[in-house]
Amino acid sequence: MTQGHGSTVDGVLRRSARRTPARIAMEYGERRWTYEELDDAVSRAAALLRARGPAPGDRVAAYGHNSDAYLIAFLGCARAGLVHVPVNHQLTGDDLAYVVRQSGSALVLADPALAGRLPAGVPVLPLRDTDDSLLASLAATPPYDGPEPRAEDLVQLLYTSGTTALPKGAMMTHRALVHAYLSAITALDLSAGDRPAHALPLYHSAQLHVFLLPYLAVGATNIVLDAPDGDTLLDLIEAGRVDSLFAPPTVWIALSERPDFTDRDLGGLRKAYYGASIMPVPVLERLRARLPDLAFYNCFGQSEIGPLATVLGPDEHKGRLDSCGRTVLFVDARVVDEDGADVPDGTPGEIVYRSPQLCEGYWDKPEETAAAFRDGWFHSGDLAMRDADGYLTIVDRVKDVINSGGVLIASRQIEDVLYTHEGVAEAAVIGLPDERWVEAVTAVVVPRGEVTEAELIAHVREELAPFKAPKRVLFVPGLPRNASGKILKRELRDRFGGGRHGG
């Protein structure tokens, strides 16, 4: 293998394997992988992937649930110089086909149970559960001996939805993600002695890049779970096998509302990380009261920056429960007005970033890239206020994106589907405060003739992934608009959301 500088995503694992080869790196179900075994599996996966045809720089999509095979495939792509494209495993139909085709993926790594959803003609390699799957074929495949990727090479396209129906693939380099890992390790106090569980989908950049890869970098033992099942998580915590957990507010809310939450022995949980969407202050207060010795960390950012941008640490929560904290090690941020000038402390403005963690732009979308990267800064689309001590508080989002359970959903795409129903004269989709989802997808509809809420929800579910369907449909005689005819979604959020600004 041609040696490089090692500033690569897979190099993170290689160094840990040389430092602590016999330590358990990952547990998934009944399987355990030492760091040496995991690193060897990644090398064999890299060789297997290259043997299937993709060349360095080619895109390889991953369409599967959490598993050890999913992680090995990602790191195998990284070691082989391929560009990994994680795909939300809930996507179907045109949404799924768009990501696969827009990325130009030469191969799709898929769970067998999901492969039938993929567009026809796409080469597929099963990730697991078959005799010819990637996981089953590793032992018969010699380790990869090709050239190492360079730090500046692309390693992943992270697709993130904007206000339009078409997602954008943020182009992440090895260098950007390695910087992001170091930022996460320092800001979140990650150490080899932690016992983390990874329950959120690995296609989500927060679980993969803020926690799993940084924890592999420091040499921790990682438990990968299929999903954030409350029974499983509490059992692991009570048994002393897990003392560190990241989850979005929706999961923390569900845990806190369990009948046995007050009865279980959860004293072994030392670190609680939350992020991906705004945590309701009452929920955080309830959790802190139940577990007073638990260290809480608020994580904020977006996929384009690795995705961690700011952290509110355990000793910073008092008096700042609504803050997302201060910038991490490799992130510089400003709060600016529409002209790009800094706004005074306490004044809302857009957060802009400059960082080695940033993506290189959006895949095959030069206009969107130019719009986001202006005057040397990345424009996040988030509105925030900064105080004199550098703490940031998110007050709204510039774009009409709904953050439901930590998943970003483009409102326009849902509106387009609603408009195809004969019973809809006008429609606006917004996010409204919700105890479970934090923001629930809500359709505000001007009806044409007789139409029911259930009928419209079913109509959307027929066209889009279930998580994009409205949780509620509100019927109104007309939608508020400004002088130019633009629908004023802020007024709808104020009217139906009790004054709190969502989406």
C-alpha positions as CSV (number, residue, x, y, z in Angstrom):
1,M,0.0,0.0,0.0
2,T,1.3,3.4,-0.9
3,Q,1.7,5.3,2.4
4,G,0.3,8.8,2.9
5,H,0.1,11.1,5.8
6,G,-2.6,9.2,7.6
7,S,-5.0,12.1,8.0
8,T,-7.9,10.0,6.7
9,V,-11.1,8.7,8.2
10,D,-9.9,5.1,8.1
11,G,-6.5,6.2,9.5
12,V,-8.4,7.0,12.7
13,L,-9.2,3.3,13.2
14,R,-5.7,2.1,12.1
15,R,-4.0,4.1,14.8
16,S,-6.3,2.8,17.5
17,A,-5.7,-0.8,16.2
18,R,-2.0,-0.4,16.5
19,R,-2.3,1.2,20.0
20,T,-4.8,-1.2,21.5
21,P,-5.2,-4.2,19.1
22,A,-6.9,-6.6,21.6
23,R,-9.4,-4.1,23.0
24,I,-13.0,-4.6,22.0
25,A,-13.8,-1.9,19.5
26,M,-17.4,-2.7,18.6
27,E,-20.3,-5.0,19.8
28,Y,-23.3,-5.7,17.6
29,G,-25.7,-8.3,18.7
30,E,-23.7,-11.4,19.4
31,R,-20.6,-10.3,17.5
32,R,-17.6,-8.6,19.0
33,W,-14.7,-7.1,17.1
34,T,-11.4,-6.2,18.6
35,Y,-9.6,-3.1,17.1
36,E,-7.2,-5.4,15.3
37,E,-10.1,-7.5,13.9
38,L,-12.1,-4.5,12.9
39,D,-9.1,-2.9,11.1
40,D,-8.4,-6.1,9.2
41,A,-12.1,-6.4,8.2
42,V,-12.0,-2.8,6.9
43,S,-9.0,-3.6,4.7
44,R,-10.7,-6.7,3.3
45,A,-13.9,-4.7,2.7
46,A,-11.9,-2.1,0.8
47,A,-10.4,-4.8,-1.4
48,L,-13.8,-6.4,-2.0
49,L,-15.4,-3.1,-2.9
50,R,-12.6,-2.3,-5.4
51,A,-13.0,-5.8,-6.9
52,R,-16.7,-5.0,-7.6
53,G,-15.6,-2.3,-10.1
54,P,-15.7,1.1,-8.4
55,A,-12.5,3.2,-8.8
56,P,-11.2,5.8,-6.4
57,G,-13.5,8.8,-6.5
58,D,-16.5,6.8,-7.5
59,R,-19.6,7.0,-5.3
60,V,-21.0,4.0,-3.4
61,A,-24.4,4.4,-1.7
62,A,-25.3,2.7,1.6
63,Y,-28.9,1.8,2.2
64,G,-29.3,-0.2,5.3
65,H,-30.1,-0.3,9.0
66,N,-27.5,-0.1,11.8
67,S,-25.1,-3.0,11.9
68,D,-21.4,-3.9,12.2
69,A,-21.5,-4.4,8.4
70,Y,-22.6,-0.8,7.8
71,L,-19.7,0.6,9.8
72,I,-17.2,-1.8,8.1
73,A,-18.5,-0.8,4.7
74,F,-18.2,2.9,5.4
75,L,-14.6,2.5,6.6
76,G,-13.9,0.2,3.7
77,C,-15.0,2.8,1.2
78,A,-12.8,5.4,3.0
79,R,-9.7,3.1,2.8
80,A,-10.3,2.3,-0.8
81,G,-10.7,6.0,-1.8
82,L,-14.4,5.6,-2.6
83,V,-17.0,8.2,-1.8
84,H,-19.6,6.8,0.6
85,V,-23.2,8.0,0.2
86,P,-25.4,7.3,3.2
87,V,-29.1,7.0,2.3
88,N,-31.9,7.4,4.8
89,H,-33.3,3.8,5.0
90,Q,-36.8,5.2,5.2
91,L,-36.6,6.7,1.7
92,T,-38.6,5.0,-1.0
93,G,-39.7,5.7,-4.6
94,D,-38.6,8.9,-6.3
95,D,-36.8,10.2,-3.1
96,L,-34.6,7.1,-3.0
97,A,-34.0,7.1,-6.8
98,Y,-33.0,10.8,-6.7
99,V,-30.2,10.3,-4.2
100,V,-28.8,7.2,-5.9
101,R,-28.9,8.8,-9.4
102,Q,-27.9,12.4,-8.4
103,S,-24.9,11.1,-6.6
104,G,-24.0,8.9,-9.6
105,S,-23.5,5.9,-7.3
106,A,-21.7,3.1,-9.1
107,L,-22.8,0.5,-6.5
108,V,-25.4,0.3,-3.7
109,L,-24.6,-1.5,-0.5
110,A,-28.0,-2.6,0.8
111,D,-29.7,-4.7,3.4
112,P,-31.4,-7.6,1.6
113,A,-34.8,-6.6,3.0
114,L,-34.5,-3.1,1.5
115,A,-32.9,-3.9,-1.8
116,G,-36.2,-4.4,-3.6
117,R,-37.0,-0.7,-3.2
118,L,-34.0,0.4,-5.2
119,P,-34.4,1.6,-8.8
120,A,-34.0,-1.1,-11.5
121,G,-30.6,-1.5,-13.0
122,V,-28.5,-0.3,-10.0
123,P,-25.7,-2.8,-9.1
124,V,-26.3,-4.0,-5.5
125,L,-24.0,-5.7,-3.0
126,P,-25.8,-7.1,0.1
127,L,-24.4,-5.8,3.3
128,R,-25.2,-8.8,5.4
129,D,-27.5,-11.9,6.0
130,T,-26.7,-13.6,2.7
131,D,-23.9,-16.0,1.6
132,D,-22.5,-13.5,-0.9
133,S,-22.9,-10.4,1.3
134,L,-20.0,-8.1,2.1
135,L,-19.8,-9.4,5.7
136,A,-19.8,-13.0,4.6
137,S,-17.2,-12.5,1.9
138,L,-14.5,-10.8,4.1
139,A,-12.7,-14.0,5.2
140,A,-12.1,-15.0,1.6
141,T,-10.9,-11.6,0.5
142,P,-7.2,-10.6,0.8
143,P,-6.6,-7.3,2.6
144,Y,-6.4,-4.1,0.5
145,D,-3.0,-3.2,-0.7
146,G,-3.7,-0.2,-3.0
147,P,-2.8,3.5,-2.6
148,E,-4.1,5.4,0.4
149,P,-6.5,8.3,-0.2
150,R,-5.3,11.8,0.3
151,A,-6.5,14.0,3.1
152,E,-8.1,16.4,0.6
153,D,-10.0,13.6,-1.2
154,L,-13.8,13.3,-0.9
155,V,-14.9,10.5,1.5
156,Q,-18.6,11.1,1.8
157,L,-21.6,12.9,0.4
158,L,-24.0,13.9,3.1
159,Y,-27.4,14.6,1.7
160,T,-29.3,17.3,3.5
161,S,-32.7,18.8,2.5
162,G,-33.3,22.5,2.0
163,T,-36.5,24.4,1.4
164,T,-36.8,22.8,-2.1
165,A,-37.8,19.2,-2.7
166,L,-34.4,18.2,-4.0
167,P,-31.7,17.3,-1.4
168,K,-28.1,18.5,-1.7
169,G,-25.1,16.3,-1.2
170,A,-22.5,18.0,1.1
171,M,-19.1,17.0,-0.1
172,M,-17.0,16.0,2.9
173,T,-13.2,15.4,2.7
174,H,-11.1,13.1,4.9
175,R,-9.5,16.2,6.3
176,A,-12.8,17.9,7.2
177,L,-14.1,14.9,9.1
178,V,-10.8,14.2,10.9
179,H,-10.9,17.8,12.1
180,A,-14.5,17.3,13.2
181,Y,-13.6,14.2,15.2
182,L,-10.9,16.1,17.2
183,S,-13.5,18.9,17.8
184,A,-15.9,16.3,19.1
185,I,-13.4,14.6,21.3
186,T,-12.3,17.8,23.0
187,A,-15.8,19.5,23.4
188,L,-17.6,16.3,24.5
189,D,-15.0,14.9,26.8
190,L,-14.8,11.6,25.0
191,S,-12.4,9.0,26.4
192,A,-11.3,5.4,26.0
193,G,-12.9,4.6,29.4
194,D,-16.4,5.6,28.3
195,R,-19.0,2.9,27.4
196,P,-21.1,4.4,24.7
197,A,-24.2,3.0,23.0
198,H,-24.9,4.1,19.4
199,A,-28.6,3.7,18.8
200,L,-29.5,6.4,16.2
201,P,-29.2,5.5,12.5
202,L,-25.6,5.5,11.2
203,Y,-26.8,7.2,8.0
204,H,-27.3,10.3,10.3
205,S,-24.1,12.3,10.4
206,A,-24.4,13.1,14.2
207,Q,-24.3,9.5,15.3
208,L,-21.6,8.4,12.9
209,H,-19.3,11.5,13.0
210,V,-19.8,13.1,16.4
211,F,-19.8,9.9,18.4
212,L,-19.0,6.5,16.8
213,L,-15.9,7.6,14.8
214,P,-14.5,9.9,17.5
215,Y,-15.0,7.1,20.1
216,L,-13.1,4.7,17.8
217,A,-10.3,7.3,17.6
218,V,-9.9,7.3,21.4
219,G,-10.1,3.5,21.7
220,A,-13.5,3.1,23.5
221,T,-15.7,0.0,23.3
222,N,-18.8,0.8,21.3
223,I,-22.2,-0.9,21.4
224,V,-24.1,-0.5,18.1
225,L,-27.8,-1.0,18.4
226,D,-30.5,-1.4,15.8
227,A,-32.6,1.4,17.1
228,P,-33.1,3.5,20.2
229,D,-35.4,1.0,21.9
230,G,-36.2,2.2,25.5
231,D,-36.2,-1.3,27.1
232,T,-32.8,-2.2,25.6
233,L,-31.2,1.2,26.5
234,L,-32.4,1.1,30.1
235,D,-31.4,-2.5,30.5
236,L,-27.8,-1.8,29.2
237,I,-27.5,1.3,31.5
238,E,-28.8,-0.6,34.6
239,A,-26.4,-3.5,33.8
240,G,-23.5,-1.1,33.8
241,R,-22.7,-1.8,30.2
242,V,-23.5,1.7,28.9
243,D,-22.6,5.0,30.6
244,S,-22.7,7.4,27.6
245,L,-25.6,8.0,25.4
246,F,-26.5,10.4,22.5
247,A,-30.1,10.8,21.5
248,P,-32.3,13.5,20.0
249,P,-34.9,15.2,22.2
250,T,-37.6,12.8,20.9
251,V,-35.8,9.8,22.4
252,W,-35.0,11.6,25.7
253,I,-38.7,12.6,25.9
254,A,-39.9,9.1,25.3
255,L,-37.5,7.8,28.0
256,S,-38.5,10.4,30.5
257,E,-42.2,9.5,30.0
258,R,-41.8,5.8,30.6
259,P,-43.7,4.5,33.7
260,D,-40.5,2.8,34.9
261,F,-38.2,5.9,34.4
262,T,-38.4,6.8,38.0
263,D,-37.9,3.3,39.3
264,R,-34.9,2.0,37.2
265,D,-31.4,2.3,38.6
266,L,-29.8,4.7,36.1
267,G,-27.1,6.0,38.3
268,G,-24.4,4.4,36.1
269,L,-25.2,6.8,33.2
270,R,-22.6,9.5,33.4
271,K,-22.9,11.4,30.1
272,A,-26.0,12.4,28.3
273,Y,-25.7,14.1,24.9
274,Y,-28.7,15.6,23.1
275,G,-29.0,17.4,19.8
276,A,-30.2,17.2,16.2
277,S,-33.2,19.4,17.2
278,I,-34.1,21.8,20.0
279,M,-34.6,20.2,23.4
280,P,-37.7,21.7,25.1
281,V,-36.6,23.3,28.3
282,P,-39.3,21.6,30.5
283,V,-38.1,18.2,29.3
284,L,-34.5,19.1,30.1
285,E,-35.5,20.3,33.6
286,R,-37.4,17.0,34.2
287,L,-34.4,14.9,33.2
288,R,-31.9,17.0,35.3
289,A,-34.2,16.7,38.3
290,R,-34.5,12.9,37.9
291,L,-30.7,12.4,37.3
292,P,-29.0,15.3,39.1
293,D,-25.5,13.8,38.8
294,L,-25.8,13.2,35.0
295,A,-23.6,15.4,32.8
296,F,-25.7,16.9,30.0
297,Y,-24.2,18.2,26.7
298,N,-26.1,20.1,24.1
299,C,-24.7,19.4,20.6
300,F,-25.6,21.7,17.7
301,G,-24.6,22.0,14.1
302,Q,-25.5,20.7,10.6
303,S,-24.2,18.1,8.2
304,E,-22.2,20.6,6.2
305,I,-19.8,21.2,9.1
306,G,-19.2,17.7,10.2
307,P,-21.8,18.2,11.8
308,L,-20.8,19.6,15.2
309,A,-20.5,23.4,15.5
310,T,-21.3,24.3,19.1
311,V,-21.6,22.6,22.5
312,L,-23.1,23.6,25.8
313,G,-21.2,21.7,28.4
314,P,-22.5,20.3,31.7
315,D,-21.1,23.2,33.8
316,E,-22.6,25.8,31.3
317,H,-26.3,24.8,31.6
318,K,-27.2,26.9,34.6
319,G,-29.2,29.9,33.4
320,R,-28.7,28.9,29.8
321,L,-30.9,25.9,29.2
322,D,-32.1,27.3,25.8
323,S,-28.5,27.9,24.6
324,C,-26.7,25.7,22.1
325,G,-23.3,26.7,23.7
326,R,-20.1,28.0,22.1
327,T,-18.2,27.0,19.1
328,V,-16.0,23.9,19.2
329,L,-12.2,23.7,18.6
330,F,-12.0,24.1,14.8
331,V,-15.1,26.2,14.2
332,D,-15.3,30.0,13.9
333,A,-18.8,31.6,13.8
334,R,-20.3,35.0,13.4
335,V,-23.9,36.3,13.6
336,V,-24.6,38.6,10.7
337,D,-27.4,40.6,9.1
338,E,-28.6,40.3,5.5
339,D,-25.5,42.3,4.3
340,G,-23.0,40.1,6.1
341,A,-22.2,42.6,8.8
342,D,-22.0,41.5,12.4
343,V,-25.0,42.2,14.5
344,P,-24.8,43.5,18.1
345,D,-25.0,40.9,20.9
346,G,-28.6,40.0,21.7
347,T,-29.8,40.7,18.2
348,P,-31.0,37.9,15.9
349,G,-29.0,37.2,12.8
350,E,-27.8,34.4,10.6
351,I,-25.0,32.2,11.8
352,V,-22.1,31.9,9.3
353,Y,-19.1,29.6,9.7
354,R,-15.5,29.3,8.7
355,S,-13.8,26.0,9.5
356,P,-11.6,23.2,8.2
357,Q,-14.6,21.0,9.1
358,L,-16.7,22.5,6.4
359,C,-17.8,20.6,3.3
360,E,-16.4,21.6,-0.1
361,G,-19.8,22.5,-1.5
362,Y,-22.7,20.6,-2.8
363,W,-22.3,17.7,-5.3
364,D,-23.1,18.9,-8.8
365,K,-24.9,22.0,-7.6
366,P,-22.8,25.0,-8.3
367,E,-25.6,27.5,-7.9
368,E,-26.5,26.2,-4.4
369,T,-22.8,26.1,-3.5
370,A,-22.3,29.7,-4.5
371,A,-25.4,30.8,-2.6
372,A,-24.2,29.1,0.6
373,F,-20.5,30.1,0.5
374,R,-20.2,33.8,0.3
375,D,-17.4,36.2,1.2
376,G,-15.4,33.4,2.6
377,W,-18.1,32.2,5.0
378,F,-20.7,29.4,4.9
379,H,-24.2,30.7,5.5
380,S,-26.0,28.2,7.7
381,G,-29.6,29.3,7.3
382,D,-30.0,29.3,11.1
383,L,-31.1,32.5,13.0
384,A,-29.4,32.9,16.4
385,M,-28.5,35.4,19.0
386,R,-25.1,35.7,20.6
387,D,-24.4,37.0,24.1
388,A,-21.3,38.8,25.4
389,D,-19.7,35.6,26.5
390,G,-20.0,33.9,23.1
391,Y,-23.0,31.7,23.8
392,L,-25.4,31.2,21.0
393,T,-29.2,30.7,21.2
394,I,-31.1,29.5,18.1
395,V,-34.3,31.5,17.6
396,D,-35.5,30.3,14.2
397,R,-34.4,29.0,10.9
398,V,-34.1,31.1,7.8
399,K,-35.5,28.4,5.6
400,D,-38.8,26.7,6.0
401,V,-37.3,23.3,6.9
402,I,-39.1,21.2,9.5
403,N,-36.9,19.4,12.1
404,S,-39.1,16.5,13.1
405,G,-37.4,14.1,15.5
406,G,-34.0,15.2,14.3
407,V,-34.8,14.6,10.6
408,L,-34.9,17.6,8.3
409,I,-38.0,17.6,6.1
410,A,-38.5,20.0,3.1
411,S,-42.0,21.6,3.4
412,R,-42.3,22.3,-0.3
413,Q,-42.1,18.7,-1.3
414,I,-45.1,17.9,0.9
415,E,-46.9,20.9,-0.4
416,D,-46.4,19.8,-3.9
417,V,-48.0,16.4,-3.1
418,L,-50.9,18.0,-1.4
419,Y,-51.6,20.2,-4.4
420,T,-52.1,17.1,-6.5
421,H,-55.2,16.3,-4.5
422,E,-58.4,17.6,-5.9
423,G,-59.7,18.7,-2.5
424,V,-56.8,21.1,-1.9
425,A,-57.0,24.7,-3.0
426,E,-54.0,26.0,-1.2
427,A,-51.5,24.4,1.3
428,A,-48.7,25.5,3.5
429,V,-46.7,23.0,5.5
430,I,-45.0,24.1,8.8
431,G,-43.5,22.6,11.9
432,L,-45.4,23.1,15.1
433,P,-44.3,22.4,18.7
434,D,-44.9,18.8,19.7
435,E,-44.1,16.9,22.9
436,R,-42.8,13.8,21.1
437,W,-41.4,15.1,17.8
438,V,-40.4,18.6,19.0
439,E,-41.7,19.8,15.6
440,A,-44.6,18.0,14.1
441,V,-45.2,18.2,10.3
442,T,-48.5,20.1,10.0
443,A,-50.4,21.0,6.9
444,V,-52.5,24.1,6.8
445,V,-55.0,23.7,4.0
446,V,-57.6,25.8,2.2
447,P,-60.0,23.0,1.1
448,R,-61.8,22.7,-2.1
449,G,-65.1,20.9,-1.5
450,E,-65.3,18.1,1.0
451,V,-62.0,16.6,2.2
452,T,-60.9,15.1,5.5
453,E,-57.7,15.1,7.5
454,A,-57.3,11.4,7.2
455,E,-57.7,11.5,3.4
456,L,-54.9,14.1,3.0
457,I,-52.5,12.3,5.3
458,A,-53.1,9.0,3.4
459,H,-52.6,10.9,0.1
460,V,-49.1,12.1,1.2
461,R,-48.2,8.7,2.6
462,E,-48.9,7.2,-0.8
463,E,-46.3,9.5,-2.5
464,L,-43.6,10.1,0.2
465,A,-41.9,8.3,3.0
466,P,-44.1,7.9,6.1
467,F,-42.1,10.2,8.2
468,K,-42.8,13.1,5.8
469,A,-46.6,12.7,6.1
470,P,-48.4,15.4,8.2
471,K,-49.2,14.6,11.8
472,R,-52.1,17.0,11.6
473,V,-54.1,18.9,8.9
474,L,-55.6,22.2,9.9
475,F,-58.3,23.7,7.6
476,V,-58.5,27.4,7.2
477,P,-60.5,29.8,4.8
478,G,-57.4,31.4,3.5
479,L,-53.6,31.7,4.0
480,P,-51.8,34.9,5.1
481,R,-49.6,36.5,2.4
482,N,-47.4,39.5,2.1
483,A,-47.7,42.2,-0.6
484,S,-45.8,40.1,-3.1
485,G,-48.1,37.1,-2.6
486,K,-45.6,35.0,-0.5
487,I,-47.3,32.9,2.2
488,L,-46.4,34.1,5.7
489,K,-45.5,30.9,7.4
490,R,-44.3,32.7,10.5
491,E,-47.9,33.9,11.0
492,L,-49.2,30.4,10.8
493,R,-46.7,29.2,13.3
494,D,-47.6,32.0,15.7
495,R,-51.3,31.3,15.2
496,F,-51.3,27.6,15.7
497,G,-48.1,27.1,17.7
498,G,-48.8,29.2,20.7
499,G,-46.3,32.0,19.7
500,R,-43.3,29.7,19.5
501,H,-41.4,29.9,16.2
502,G,-40.8,26.6,14.5
503,G,-39.3,25.4,11.2
